[in-house]
Amino acid sequence: MKLYYREFGTGSEHLIILHGLYGSSDNWMSLGKQFGDKYHVIIPDLRNHGQSPHSNTHSFPSMTEDILELMQETQIERANFLGHSMGGKLAMFFTSEYPEKVNRLIVADISPREYKATDGFSNTDFHANLMDKLASINLNSINDYADADIAMSRLIDDDRLRKFMLKNVRKTETGFEWKINLPVLRQNLENIMEGFHPEDFNDMKIHTPSLFLRGENSPYIPLVDFELIRHIFSDSEIITIPNSGHWLHAEQPKLVAKNLFYFLNSNEV
């Protein structure tokens, strides 16, 4: 699938940034521009998101091939990868499938595990509930973005989450519509929550230098997952970003950028 993407910088090294569920390349423009001083930065909209095409298929194998096609289109042989949430899981799957194409891997607030009810946090239930709420909004009754905000406020209490979801509503000549392919994402939620199986890596590890950033107040990378990360990624470092939740790059942008620059500029190979 030919993905829409944004492009910054002309550096000799490449950095591909992958957004999370409900996100788009727009979410990472500020950080992408910062890295554009040294790197050639590519930020795609993943399938069923943003300005990229919609498809009835939404899985990590299909998205992995999308990224491979993107690299071929942009004539990139090898790149650094930064992925957040679903994009972080995709970056892990891509690295597992095509390690020769990944220089360094940065994963923002997502674990390699399958996400089900764990330690009192059910990721699947949260997203299923959120998607069902979004699907219940009648966009045909929306006249402007203020109406959309009011409709969402009746269903979503969290201001940050509501504003993030509002970015997925766009105005067309005939009214308003979702940018995301909401029905397909809901149908493929189990695929999105898919993870790695530890036993598959007992004899073969992923040796790509890897940095995992976790939000101090986020439940996505619990402490019990540290062992799993180090079991699969033999050359990995885990850093906790203080005073941040799942959207750590929006809550602590300077600290996140500082850690990214340090890791990418490390002389270790």
C-alpha positions as CSV (number, residue, x, y, z in Angstrom):
1,M,0.0,0.0,0.0
2,K,1.3,3.4,-0.9
3,L,1.3,5.5,2.3
4,Y,1.0,9.3,2.6
5,Y,4.1,10.7,4.4
6,R,5.7,13.9,5.5
7,E,9.4,14.5,4.9
8,F,11.9,16.7,6.7
9,G,15.7,17.2,6.5
10,T,18.4,16.1,4.1
11,G,20.8,14.2,6.4
12,S,22.7,11.2,5.3
13,E,21.0,9.1,8.1
14,H,17.4,8.3,7.9
15,L,14.8,8.3,10.7
16,I,11.3,6.8,10.2
17,I,8.7,7.8,12.8
18,L,5.6,5.7,13.2
19,H,2.5,7.1,15.0
20,G,0.1,5.2,17.3
21,L,-3.5,4.1,17.1
22,Y,-5.8,7.0,16.1
23,G,-2.7,9.1,15.3
24,S,-1.2,10.5,12.2
25,S,2.1,12.1,10.9
26,D,0.7,15.4,12.1
27,N,1.3,14.4,15.7
28,W,5.0,14.1,15.2
29,M,5.8,17.1,13.0
30,S,7.3,19.2,15.8
31,L,9.8,16.5,16.8
32,G,10.4,15.5,13.2
33,K,11.4,19.0,12.3
34,Q,13.9,19.0,15.3
35,F,15.5,15.9,14.0
36,G,15.5,17.3,10.4
37,D,18.6,19.3,11.2
38,K,20.7,16.1,11.2
39,Y,18.5,13.4,9.8
40,H,16.3,12.7,6.7
41,V,13.0,12.2,8.5
42,I,10.0,10.3,7.1
43,I,6.7,10.3,9.0
44,P,4.0,8.2,7.3
45,D,0.3,8.0,8.0
46,L,-0.2,4.3,8.6
47,R,-3.0,2.5,6.8
48,N,-6.5,3.3,7.9
49,H,-5.2,6.5,9.5
50,G,-4.7,10.1,8.4
51,Q,-4.4,10.7,4.7
52,S,-3.3,7.1,3.8
53,P,-5.6,4.7,2.1
54,H,-8.2,2.6,3.9
55,S,-8.1,-1.2,3.8
56,N,-10.2,-4.0,5.2
57,T,-6.9,-5.5,6.5
58,H,-5.2,-4.1,9.5
59,S,-2.4,-6.3,10.9
60,F,1.3,-6.0,11.8
61,P,2.3,-8.2,8.9
62,S,0.4,-6.0,6.4
63,M,1.7,-2.8,8.0
64,T,5.2,-4.2,7.9
65,E,5.0,-4.7,4.2
66,D,3.6,-1.1,3.9
67,I,6.8,0.2,5.5
68,L,9.0,-1.9,3.3
69,E,7.2,-0.5,0.3
70,L,7.7,3.0,1.7
71,M,11.5,2.4,2.1
72,Q,11.7,1.1,-1.4
73,E,9.8,4.1,-2.8
74,T,12.0,6.6,-0.9
75,Q,15.1,4.6,-1.8
76,I,16.1,4.1,1.8
77,E,18.1,0.9,2.4
78,R,18.5,1.3,6.2
79,A,17.0,3.6,8.8
80,N,16.6,4.4,12.4
81,F,13.0,3.7,13.6
82,L,11.0,5.5,16.3
83,G,7.5,4.2,17.0
84,H,4.9,5.1,19.6
85,S,2.2,2.7,20.9
86,M,0.8,0.8,17.9
87,G,3.6,2.4,15.8
88,G,6.2,1.1,18.4
89,K,4.8,-2.4,18.1
90,L,5.0,-2.1,14.3
91,A,8.6,-0.9,14.6
92,M,9.3,-4.0,16.6
93,F,7.6,-6.4,14.1
94,F,9.5,-4.7,11.2
95,T,12.8,-5.0,13.0
96,S,12.0,-8.7,13.7
97,E,11.2,-9.3,10.0
98,Y,13.9,-7.1,8.4
99,P,16.7,-6.5,11.0
100,E,19.2,-5.7,8.2
101,K,17.1,-2.6,7.4
102,V,17.1,-1.1,11.0
103,N,20.0,0.8,12.4
104,R,18.6,1.7,15.8
105,L,15.1,1.1,17.3
106,I,13.3,3.4,19.6
107,V,10.0,2.2,21.1
108,A,7.8,4.8,23.0
109,D,5.5,3.4,25.7
110,I,4.6,0.0,24.4
111,S,5.7,-3.5,25.3
112,P,6.4,-6.5,23.0
113,R,3.7,-8.5,24.9
114,E,0.2,-9.2,23.8
115,Y,-2.2,-6.7,25.4
116,K,-5.0,-8.3,27.4
117,A,-6.2,-7.9,31.0
118,T,-2.9,-7.7,32.9
119,D,-2.3,-6.2,36.3
120,G,-5.8,-4.7,36.4
121,F,-5.3,-2.9,33.0
122,S,-7.3,-4.2,30.1
123,N,-5.9,-2.4,27.0
124,T,-8.3,-4.3,24.7
125,D,-11.4,-3.3,26.7
126,F,-10.3,0.3,26.9
127,H,-10.0,0.7,23.1
128,A,-13.1,-1.4,22.3
129,N,-15.1,0.9,24.6
130,L,-13.5,4.0,23.1
131,M,-14.2,2.9,19.5
132,D,-17.8,2.0,20.3
133,K,-18.3,5.5,21.8
134,L,-16.8,7.2,18.7
135,A,-19.0,5.0,16.4
136,S,-22.1,6.1,18.3
137,I,-21.5,9.7,17.3
138,N,-23.8,10.8,14.5
139,L,-21.5,12.9,12.3
140,N,-24.4,13.7,10.0
141,S,-25.8,15.9,12.8
142,I,-22.5,17.8,13.2
143,N,-22.4,21.3,11.8
144,D,-18.9,22.4,12.9
145,Y,-16.0,21.3,15.1
146,A,-17.6,22.9,18.2
147,D,-20.6,20.5,17.7
148,A,-18.1,17.6,17.4
149,D,-16.4,18.6,20.6
150,I,-19.7,18.8,22.5
151,A,-20.8,15.4,21.2
152,M,-17.5,13.8,22.3
153,S,-17.5,15.6,25.7
154,R,-20.7,13.7,26.5
155,L,-18.8,10.4,26.0
156,I,-15.2,11.2,26.8
157,D,-14.3,12.8,30.1
158,D,-10.5,13.1,29.6
159,D,-9.8,16.4,27.9
160,R,-6.5,15.3,26.4
161,L,-8.0,12.2,24.9
162,R,-11.0,14.1,23.6
163,K,-8.9,16.7,21.8
164,F,-6.8,13.9,20.4
165,M,-9.9,12.1,19.0
166,L,-11.2,15.4,17.5
167,K,-8.1,15.4,15.2
168,N,-9.7,12.4,13.5
169,V,-12.8,14.4,12.4
170,R,-12.6,16.2,9.1
171,K,-14.9,18.4,7.1
172,T,-15.8,17.5,3.6
173,E,-18.0,19.1,0.9
174,T,-21.0,17.1,2.2
175,G,-20.4,17.2,6.0
176,F,-18.0,15.6,8.5
177,E,-16.4,12.2,8.4
178,W,-13.8,10.1,10.3
179,K,-10.2,10.2,9.0
180,I,-9.6,6.8,10.6
181,N,-11.2,3.7,9.3
182,L,-13.1,3.2,12.5
183,P,-15.1,0.0,11.6
184,V,-12.1,-1.8,10.4
185,L,-9.9,-0.8,13.4
186,R,-12.7,-2.1,15.7
187,Q,-12.9,-5.4,13.8
188,N,-9.2,-5.8,13.9
189,L,-8.6,-4.8,17.5
190,E,-7.3,-8.2,18.4
191,N,-4.7,-7.9,15.6
192,I,-3.6,-4.5,17.0
193,M,-3.2,-6.0,20.5
194,E,-1.1,-8.8,19.1
195,G,2.4,-9.3,20.6
196,F,5.5,-11.5,20.5
197,H,5.7,-15.0,22.0
198,P,8.8,-15.2,24.3
199,E,9.5,-18.8,23.3
200,D,10.1,-17.8,19.7
201,F,13.2,-15.9,20.9
202,N,14.8,-18.5,23.2
203,D,17.4,-19.3,20.5
204,M,17.3,-16.2,18.3
205,K,17.3,-12.7,19.8
206,I,16.9,-9.3,18.1
207,H,20.3,-7.7,18.4
208,T,19.4,-4.3,17.0
209,P,20.4,-1.5,19.5
210,S,17.0,-0.6,21.1
211,L,15.7,2.0,23.5
212,F,12.4,1.6,25.2
213,L,10.9,4.8,26.7
214,R,8.1,4.4,29.2
215,G,5.8,7.0,30.8
216,E,6.1,7.0,34.6
217,N,2.3,7.2,35.0
218,S,1.4,4.9,32.0
219,P,0.4,1.3,32.5
220,Y,1.6,0.2,29.0
221,I,5.1,-1.0,30.1
222,P,4.7,-2.4,33.6
223,L,7.9,-3.3,35.5
224,V,7.1,-7.0,35.0
225,D,7.7,-6.6,31.3
226,F,11.3,-5.5,31.6
227,E,12.4,-9.1,31.6
228,L,10.4,-9.8,28.5
229,I,11.9,-6.8,26.7
230,R,15.5,-7.9,27.5
231,H,14.7,-11.5,26.6
232,I,13.7,-10.5,23.1
233,F,15.9,-7.5,22.5
234,S,19.4,-8.5,23.6
235,D,20.9,-4.9,23.2
236,S,18.1,-2.9,24.9
237,E,17.9,0.0,27.4
238,I,14.7,1.0,29.2
239,I,14.3,4.6,30.4
240,T,11.3,5.9,32.4
241,I,10.2,9.5,31.5
242,P,9.0,11.1,34.8
243,N,5.7,12.9,35.1
244,S,4.3,11.5,31.9
245,G,1.6,9.1,30.8
246,H,1.1,7.2,27.5
247,W,1.6,10.3,25.3
248,L,5.0,11.0,26.8
249,H,6.2,12.9,23.7
250,A,3.5,15.4,24.1
251,E,3.8,15.7,27.9
252,Q,7.6,15.8,28.2
253,P,8.7,16.7,24.7
254,K,12.1,18.2,25.7
255,L,13.1,15.2,27.9
256,V,12.0,12.7,25.3
257,A,13.9,14.6,22.5
258,K,17.0,14.7,24.7
259,N,16.9,10.9,25.3
260,L,16.3,10.3,21.6
261,F,19.2,12.5,20.5
262,Y,21.5,10.8,23.0
263,F,20.6,7.3,21.9
264,L,20.8,8.0,18.2
265,N,24.1,9.8,18.5
266,S,25.7,7.1,20.6
267,N,28.9,5.8,19.0
268,E,28.0,2.2,20.0
269,V,27.1,0.0,17.1
